[in-house]
Amino acid sequence: MKIYFAPLEGITNHIFRNTYNEIYGNIDKYFAPFISPSENCPLTPRERKDLVPENNIGINLVPQILCSRSDYFIESAKELQKMGYRELNLNLGCPSGTVCSKTKGAGFLKEPTLLQSFLDDIYSYSESENMKISLKTRLGFQDPEEFYNLLEIFNSFPVSELIVHPRIRTDYYKGEPRKEYFAYALEHSDNPLVYNGNICSVNDHKKLSDSFSVSLDPVMLGRGLITDPSLSGKLKGVTSETDFSKLKRLHDTLYHEYQKIMSPDINVLFKMRELWTYWRVLFEDKDRDIKRLLKAKKYAEYESIVYSVLLTDKS
Ligand SMILES: Cc1cc2nc3c(=O)[nH]c(=O)nc-3n(C[C@H](O)[C@H](O)[C@H](O)COP(=O)(O)O)c2cc1C
């Protein structure tokens, strides 16, 4: 079974990817959080640093582009091509207001004619350069029925993989995924499909697979994999338990790596807090400590909670 790590802006940067890959592995492809090219700036120095091969050794990485101008996309793609990338992903799912108002991300889905001509341009480029382009899409902008037309458009291009997050923009990341539309894609997509959305356990994968009468493979996992980093190993049958000693290693490595590049304390703690909002479900009986931890402003305070309460007895 193939498992793809979803792009999570602010979380799955190269530091996270390298750390996760070394400790857990079992990921077939990592998708980098989106880069957003603009005029004369195909890639910012920060985006470049995150994507350069030296910072992603041993990682099968697919850069993701968020954009609605094909000339910007192609300029960016050329830079990524120079770095050695042969596969890129287009973001057609980002629900943020500032992104959608610029006809990007999920906002691009409400302009199918523009989208079609954008895809015409970028697939002409990719075919001529022997590059692969995959798409990561929602069902539509405000109505899931938009998906029927969108799928027809996608079917007219050599999409290397169509990753479907079966929600519309206004769903953001909440509620039940609209599974029936993924079932429609399974029947009508001419391109290889990847399911993404709310797989947080082996049982979630099984229930979804049963409901589609296929074993979903590949799958893309995001929040479920942050919450339980052992999930990839569980889905691949390599392990059956959440490994708390590995979680401690993941925590410690990220905590120390972020300290090397960030200051003051509070900025590092913001980064760690975001992770703890996911990890807290693994420590249900310690919710009071987690609440204190989420408020910590200094390393000493944070560490005394993490190492005396949370990551000791379980690891
Ligand atoms: C904090 C956060 C950041 C995200 N950043 C990106 C991104 O950069 N590109 C993208 O395509 N999707 C992004 N997503 C969406 C995820 O990749 C994924 O599609 C979504 O979380 C649903 O999958 P899941 O239920 O497995 O988490 C983000 C989601 C979250 C919660």
The ligand as a Gaussian input file, in Angstrom:
#p B3LYP/6-31G(d) Opt

LIG

0 1
 C       -2.665000      23.343000       8.910000
 C       -2.967000      22.849000       7.529000
 C       -2.167000      23.253000       6.464000
 C       -2.437000      22.791000       5.155000
 N       -1.622000      23.163000       4.109000
 C       -1.868000      22.680000       2.854000
 C       -1.025000      22.990000       1.739000
 O       -0.009000      23.708000       1.842000
 N       -1.350000      22.468000       0.522000
 C       -2.461000      21.642000       0.360000
 O       -2.708000      21.184000      -0.750000
 N       -3.232000      21.317000       1.389000
 C       -2.977000      21.797000       2.614000
 N       -3.768000      21.419000       3.659000
 C       -4.791000      20.370000       3.431000
 C       -4.204000      18.976000       3.699000
 O       -3.155000      18.677000       2.803000
 C       -5.292000      17.881000       3.574000
 O       -5.840000      17.937000       2.287000
 C       -6.406000      18.069000       4.604000
 O       -5.874000      18.256000       5.901000
 C       -7.359000      16.865000       4.604000
 O       -6.653000      15.663000       4.840000
 P       -6.579000      14.984000       6.312000
 O       -8.009000      14.808000       6.788000
 O       -5.849000      13.675000       6.095000
 O       -5.849000      15.935000       7.174000
 C       -3.545000      21.906000       4.931000
 C       -4.351000      21.525000       6.016000
 C       -4.079000      21.974000       7.296000
 C       -4.973000      21.521000       8.428000

